[in-house]
Amino acid sequence: MTVKQYDVVVVGAGNAALCAALAARQNGAKVAVLERAPEDQDGGNSRFTAGAFRCVYAGVDDLKKIMPDLSEEEIANTDFGTYTEDQFFDDMFRVTQYRADPDLVELLVRSSLATMVWMRETGVRFVPIYGRQAHKIGNRFKFWGGLTVESWGGGPGLVDRLKSICARNGIEIFHETRALNLIHEDFAVHGVRARRGNQMIEYRAGAVVLACGGFEANTEMRTRYLGQGWELAKVRGTWCNTGDGIRMALDIGASPAGHWSGCHAVQWERNAPEFGDLAVGDQFQKHSYPWGIMVNALGQRFVDEGADFRNYTYAKYGRVVLEQPQQFAWQLFDAKVSHLVRDEYRIKQVTKVKADTLEELAEKLEGVDPKGFLDMIRRYNAAVDQDTPFNSAIKDGRGTRGITPPKSNWANTIDTPPFEAWQVTCGVTFSFGGLRVNTGAQVLDTDMKPIPGLFAAGELVGGLFYFNYPGGTGLMSGAVFGRTAGTSAARVVAGTLAAAQ
Ligand SMILES: Cc1cc2nc3c(=O)[nH]c(=O)nc-3n(C[C@H](O)[C@H](O)[C@H](O)COP(=O)(O)OP(=O)(O)OC[C@H]3O[C@@H](n4cnc5c(N)ncnc54)[C@H](O)[C@@H]3O)c2cc1C
């Protein structure tokens, strides 16, 4: 067996891993990154993202620290608002039904801005998310939903940039190298055993950072932990996140934590492939449902499409669609709101129908009971509050009266042709259950003690997300915990973090 020696070995080459590798290197460690995928598919789920990061900012001065290229014109024409620590705390606890680990949330929230500034200083570029997170009101853009910044070039831009910064800093990335187990001797982790083709390699190190994703791409684990039916979900991102890091750590006594039967899952093109397609990226998602209605095979609505801004509902509505008969729904819009439908609805790879009358539409909605559908539309249209004005920039309170489920905001009658509908199913993004870590990103064992030499970051950290998730938090938490893990790991190796030993 070939043996290689490093200070810190990082497993995975997504956002969390590359942030960990950079932080470890900045703290003096010799670092190796092991990536299971070939080079043209590396970057994991991070590569599939739009690159949206949820971070705290007190106003435009903070945003200028992250985006020094913001022009005077952009600043003059934009109401960026603020996103305070209190708002981020509120969002995290509200959407997770107050189950999120307060210590981990505190690290995430309070380090978010500093971590963005650090990424910017290492060379990552960010831009405002004008396209998806701002409405134009008169001559000014107004941001909404606490999500304002994305990486330049989206997910691919982020990963490629991080990789080139790693290369510049002398960090080696080994592709097609799949970590199989941890080298665990004398109750401490001393490296990783990996397979590269038909060769086994031992990467020995003073510390290991696991940042190799959750188990969402593992059909068997999805069904075992998320439950019956989850084998039928599409995987939005990489095929590589099969729970290897979680399993390796549990094998040596790590403690599981978080919502093991929970996951982030969205509405996704019905006929999308089993795993993500990098040529399409996140465009299979269909996130404009707050402006329309959703119907199932019975022709019935089944969820409050306007319960909240999309950022706070999209991650849990995939599960709701999976629970419908035959695991599909149609999202439906009339001409009054068609200008609000996002770009992702206009790609070629969609299952879409268009009709000039509701009766014609009812016949075209494949798999849907036409009579049930037409009855439901009549009841729905009669229930819409016509007195409150429609306003897509705020939670407008224009709801329905007397029907179940209600639509709480942005309710409009469906009566103006042409009618357009897109068919969706459930696309799983990432699993919520994972490893228990402390605020130093050290992995804890089942006696709640740090496992010497073992750190974790990104999707495979358990305890942050339950039931739901505020958009843009995956990359942010990956960066915060990645940076923390890399720093702690390097310090352990340098002998300055006695607590881990
Ligand atoms: C379509 C889509 C859009 C999204 N959009 C956003 C967004 O805009 N903003 C946001 O915050 N979040 C978004 N997310 C969620 C986000 O992608 C994740 O939260 C985040 O990227 C996870 O980062 P990570 O580094 O933990 O994992 P990943 O980026 O998935 O990286 C894990 C890496 O580990 C590798 N790996 C797995 N097993 C092994 C092994 N045994 N050995 C070696 N390597 C291994 C994988 O190949 C992969 O490269 C999106 C996800 C998807 C799928």
The ligand as a Gaussian input file, in Angstrom:
#p B3LYP/6-31G(d) Opt

LIG

0 1
 C      -29.124000      22.265000      -7.307000
 C      -28.663000      22.807000      -5.973000
 C      -28.710000      24.179000      -5.741000
 C      -28.313000      24.683000      -4.493000
 N      -28.274000      26.046000      -4.312000
 C      -27.752000      26.552000      -3.167000
 C      -27.515000      27.941000      -3.011000
 O      -27.687000      28.738000      -3.943000
 N      -27.041000      28.377000      -1.794000
 C      -26.748000      27.514000      -0.778000
 O      -26.342000      27.952000       0.298000
 N      -26.907000      26.179000      -0.925000
 C      -27.385000      25.686000      -2.090000
 N      -27.500000      24.325000      -2.234000
 C      -27.066000      23.466000      -1.112000
 C      -25.529000      23.396000      -1.154000
 O      -25.140000      22.829000      -2.367000
 C      -24.937000      22.552000      -0.055000
 O      -25.460000      22.916000       1.187000
 C      -23.427000      22.774000      -0.008000
 O      -22.885000      22.916000      -1.287000
 C      -22.769000      21.614000       0.662000
 O      -21.378000      21.798000       0.595000
 P      -20.423000      20.673000       1.072000
 O      -19.062000      21.179000       0.798000
 O      -20.791000      20.201000       2.410000
 O      -20.759000      19.421000       0.106000
 P      -20.470000      19.239000      -1.427000
 O      -20.325000      20.535000      -2.125000
 O      -21.506000      18.309000      -1.948000
 O      -19.055000      18.538000      -1.479000
 C      -18.863000      17.218000      -1.038000
 C      -17.736000      16.617000      -1.852000
 O      -17.312000      15.381000      -1.265000
 C      -17.016000      14.465000      -2.304000
 N      -17.079000      13.119000      -1.743000
 C      -18.145000      12.399000      -1.354000
 N      -17.767000      11.217000      -0.835000
 C      -16.409000      11.187000      -0.891000
 C      -15.425000      10.235000      -0.502000
 N      -15.745000       9.059000       0.054000
 N      -14.112000      10.530000      -0.715000
 C      -13.759000      11.717000      -1.311000
 N      -14.648000      12.636000      -1.691000
 C      -15.968000      12.388000      -1.472000
 C      -18.062000      14.768000      -3.355000
 O      -17.651000      14.299000      -4.620000
 C      -18.127000      16.293000      -3.280000
 O      -17.219000      16.904000      -4.146000
 C      -27.884000      23.802000      -3.465000
 C      -27.803000      22.431000      -3.728000
 C      -28.173000      21.936000      -4.969000
 C      -28.049000      20.452000      -5.219000

